[in-house]
Amino acid sequence: MNAHDYSTFVLAAYGISALVLALVGFWLVVDARARRRELQGLEAGGARRRSAAPPR
């Protein structure tokens, strides 16, 4: 067997891995934005974070 037989497999594996990592990164950004909007909506409605000091 020569190196060309393996290079196709290796390059495909690298490509698939890069695609999966890019999709996970994209999903993390989209989900973080959605959670931030959700949190802003809750805070605008009067909800507080548990770590926030109680109002005086």
KEMI-181761 format. One record per atom (N, C-alpha, C): x, y, z; residue in one letter; atom name. Coordinates in nm, 4 decimals, padded with zeros to 6 digits. Example, Ala and Ser with C-alpha at 12.3 -4.5 7.8 and 13.67 -1.06 7.14 Angstrom:
2
[[01.3190,-00.5690,00.7800],"A","N"];
[[01.2300,-00.4500,00.7800],"A","CA"];
[[01.3200,-00.3300,00.7800],"A","C"];
[[01.2850,-00.2250,00.7080],"S","N"];
[[01.3670,-00.1060,00.7140],"S","CA"];
[[01.2900,00.0030,00.7870],"S","C"];
END
This chain:
56
[[00.0847,-00.1188,00.0000],"M","N"];
[[00.0000,00.0000,00.0000],"M","CA"];
[[00.0886,00.1244,00.0000],"M","C"];
[[00.0421,00.2237,-00.0678],"N","N"];
[[00.1190,00.3473,-00.0704],"N","CA"];
[[00.0476,00.4543,00.0119],"N","C"];
[[00.1119,00.5670,00.0257],"A","N"];
[[00.0585,00.6746,00.1105],"A","CA"];
[[-00.0707,00.7325,00.0540],"A","C"];
[[-00.0897,00.7253,-00.0759],"H","N"];
[[-00.2104,00.7820,-00.1362],"H","CA"];
[[-00.3361,00.7099,-00.0872],"H","C"];
[[-00.3259,00.5821,-00.0619],"D","N"];
[[-00.4414,00.5061,-00.0135],"D","CA"];
[[-00.4901,00.5597,00.1205],"D","C"];
[[-00.3983,00.5980,00.2054],"Y","N"];
[[-00.4345,00.6479,00.3371],"Y","CA"];
[[-00.4663,00.7968,00.3370],"Y","C"];
[[-00.4044,00.8707,00.2465],"S","N"];
[[-00.4222,01.0162,00.2481],"S","CA"];
[[-00.5671,01.0559,00.2209],"S","C"];
[[-00.6364,00.9826,00.1369],"T","N"];
[[-00.7772,01.0131,00.1108],"T","CA"];
[[-00.8592,00.9975,00.2381],"T","C"];
[[-00.8365,00.8886,00.3096],"F","N"];
[[-00.9075,00.8654,00.4350],"F","CA"];
[[-00.8726,00.9718,00.5389],"F","C"];
[[-00.7447,01.0024,00.5522],"V","N"];
[[-00.6999,01.0996,00.6524],"V","CA"];
[[-00.7554,01.2378,00.6208],"V","C"];
[[-00.7494,01.2794,00.4965],"L","N"];
[[-00.8019,01.4110,00.4596],"L","CA"];
[[-00.9529,01.4179,00.4792],"L","C"];
[[-01.0226,01.3104,00.4483],"A","N"];
[[-01.1674,01.3073,00.4715],"A","CA"];
[[-01.1977,01.3154,00.6206],"A","C"];
[[-01.1210,01.2457,00.7018],"A","N"];
[[-01.1415,01.2493,00.8467],"A","CA"];
[[-01.1155,01.3893,00.9011],"A","C"];
[[-01.0088,01.4536,00.8554],"Y","N"];
[[-00.9810,01.5915,00.8972],"Y","CA"];
[[-01.0928,01.6853,00.8528],"Y","C"];
[[-01.1400,01.6682,00.7321],"G","N"];
[[-01.2472,01.7537,00.6814],"G","CA"];
[[-01.3756,01.7377,00.7603],"G","C"];
[[-01.4121,01.6143,00.7891],"I","N"];
[[-01.5337,01.5898,00.8675],"I","CA"];
[[-01.5176,01.6452,01.0084],"I","C"];
[[-01.4006,01.6259,01.0678],"S","N"];
[[-01.3757,01.6790,01.2022],"S","CA"];
[[-01.3839,01.8308,01.2037],"S","C"];
[[-01.3266,01.8953,01.1035],"A","N"];
[[-01.3322,02.0415,01.0956],"A","CA"];
[[-01.4759,02.0889,01.0780],"A","C"];
[[-01.5528,02.0188,00.9970],"L","N"];
[[-01.6931,02.0545,00.9772],"L","CA"];
[[-01.7720,02.0409,01.1071],"L","C"];
[[-01.7514,01.9321,01.1789],"V","N"];
[[-01.8219,01.9113,01.3059],"V","CA"];
[[-01.7838,02.0196,01.4060],"V","C"];
[[-01.6562,02.0518,01.4160],"L","N"];
[[-01.6128,02.1571,01.5086],"L","CA"];
[[-01.6717,02.2923,01.4705],"L","C"];
[[-01.6780,02.3220,01.3421],"A","N"];
[[-01.7374,02.4482,01.2974],"A","CA"];
[[-01.8863,02.4522,01.3306],"A","C"];
[[-01.9558,02.3419,01.3113],"L","N"];
[[-02.0987,02.3371,01.3438],"L","CA"];
[[-02.1229,02.3514,01.4935],"L","C"];
[[-02.0395,02.2896,01.5751],"V","N"];
[[-02.0529,02.3035,01.7204],"V","CA"];
[[-02.0270,02.4479,01.7614],"V","C"];
[[-01.9252,02.5105,01.7050],"G","N"];
[[-01.8978,02.6511,01.7349],"G","CA"];
[[-02.0128,02.7408,01.6938],"G","C"];
[[-02.0689,02.7160,01.5762],"F","N"];
[[-02.1836,02.7945,01.5293],"F","CA"];
[[-02.3023,02.7766,01.6228],"F","C"];
[[-02.3288,02.6526,01.6628],"W","N"];
[[-02.4403,02.6248,01.7539],"W","CA"];
[[-02.4194,02.6938,01.8884],"W","C"];
[[-02.2968,02.6954,01.9390],"L","N"];
[[-02.2691,02.7618,02.0664],"L","CA"];
[[-02.2970,02.9113,02.0583],"L","C"];
[[-02.2582,02.9745,01.9490],"V","N"];
[[-02.2821,03.1180,01.9324],"V","CA"];
[[-02.4317,03.1460,01.9228],"V","C"];
[[-02.5021,03.0691,01.8419],"V","N"];
[[-02.6465,03.0893,01.8251],"V","CA"];
[[-02.7195,03.0659,01.9569],"V","C"];
[[-02.6838,02.9601,02.0283],"D","N"];
[[-02.7500,02.9289,02.1546],"D","CA"];
[[-02.7191,03.0346,02.2608],"D","C"];
[[-02.5962,03.0833,02.2655],"A","N"];
[[-02.5613,03.1871,02.3630],"A","CA"];
[[-02.6418,03.3139,02.3381],"A","C"];
[[-02.6589,03.3502,02.2124],"R","N"];
[[-02.7401,03.4687,02.1810],"R","CA"];
[[-02.8849,03.4480,02.2229],"R","C"];
[[-02.9385,03.3285,02.2003],"A","N"];
[[-03.0769,03.2995,02.2388],"A","CA"];
[[-03.0933,03.3044,02.3903],"A","C"];
[[-02.9967,03.2474,02.4641],"R","N"];
[[-03.0047,03.2515,02.6107],"R","CA"];
[[-02.9937,03.3945,02.6621],"R","C"];
[[-02.9091,03.4760,02.5977],"R","N"];
[[-02.8939,03.6163,02.6392],"R","CA"];
[[-03.0244,03.6923,02.6179],"R","C"];
[[-03.0890,03.6695,02.5028],"R","N"];
[[-03.2184,03.7349,02.4770],"R","CA"];
[[-03.3237,03.6870,02.5765],"R","C"];
[[-03.3237,03.5586,02.6061],"E","N"];
[[-03.4189,03.5037,02.7023],"E","CA"];
[[-03.3967,03.5650,02.8406],"E","C"];
[[-03.2724,03.5781,02.8811],"L","N"];
[[-03.2403,03.6369,03.0106],"L","CA"];
[[-03.2808,03.7837,03.0157],"L","C"];
[[-03.2566,03.8569,02.9081],"Q","N"];
[[-03.2973,03.9975,02.9043],"Q","CA"];
[[-03.4486,04.0103,02.9149],"Q","C"];
[[-03.5220,03.9217,02.8502],"G","N"];
[[-03.6677,03.9238,02.8596],"G","CA"];
[[-03.7158,03.8947,03.0004],"G","C"];
[[-03.6524,03.7995,03.0665],"L","N"];
[[-03.6899,03.7679,03.2041],"L","CA"];
[[-03.6587,03.8841,03.2980],"L","C"];
[[-03.5408,03.9444,03.2807],"E","N"];
[[-03.5042,04.0567,03.3664],"E","CA"];
[[-03.5941,04.1767,03.3410],"E","C"];
[[-03.6348,04.1975,03.2175],"A","N"];
[[-03.7256,04.3081,03.1861],"A","CA"];
[[-03.8622,04.2843,03.2490],"A","C"];
[[-03.8997,04.1585,03.2667],"G","N"];
[[-04.0277,04.1248,03.3276],"G","CA"];
[[-04.0232,04.1247,03.4795],"G","C"];
[[-03.9106,04.1575,03.5376],"G","N"];
[[-03.8996,04.1676,03.6824],"G","CA"];
[[-03.8310,04.0501,03.7485],"G","C"];
[[-03.7942,03.9494,03.6738],"A","N"];
[[-03.7236,03.8359,03.7334],"A","CA"];
[[-03.5807,03.8779,03.7646],"A","C"];
[[-03.5281,03.8242,03.8738],"R","N"];
[[-03.3904,03.8549,03.9123],"R","CA"];
[[-03.3087,03.7271,03.9116],"R","C"];
[[-03.1798,03.7437,03.9030],"R","N"];
[[-03.0905,03.6294,03.9151],"R","CA"];
[[-03.0814,03.5913,04.0619],"R","C"];
[[-03.0581,03.4666,04.0883],"R","N"];
[[-03.0477,03.4213,04.2274],"R","CA"];
[[-02.9293,03.4851,04.2977],"R","C"];
[[-02.8239,03.5139,04.2229],"S","N"];
[[-02.7046,03.5707,04.2844],"S","CA"];
[[-02.7186,03.7207,04.3089],"S","C"];
[[-02.8238,03.7824,04.2559],"A","N"];
[[-02.8423,03.9265,04.2747],"A","CA"];
[[-02.8856,03.9539,04.4185],"A","C"];
[[-02.8413,04.0668,04.4697],"A","N"];
[[-02.8789,04.1058,04.6055],"A","CA"];
[[-03.0277,04.1377,04.6087],"A","C"];
[[-03.0955,04.1028,04.7172],"P","N"];
[[-03.2391,04.1334,04.7262],"P","CA"];
[[-03.2619,04.2843,04.7310],"P","C"];
[[-03.3731,04.3314,04.6759],"P","N"];
[[-03.3995,04.4759,04.6779],"P","CA"];
[[-03.4234,04.5240,04.8206],"P","C"];
[[-03.3830,04.6479,04.8480],"R","N"];
[[-03.3987,04.7043,04.9828],"R","CA"];
[[-03.5056,04.8074,04.9857],"R","C"];
END
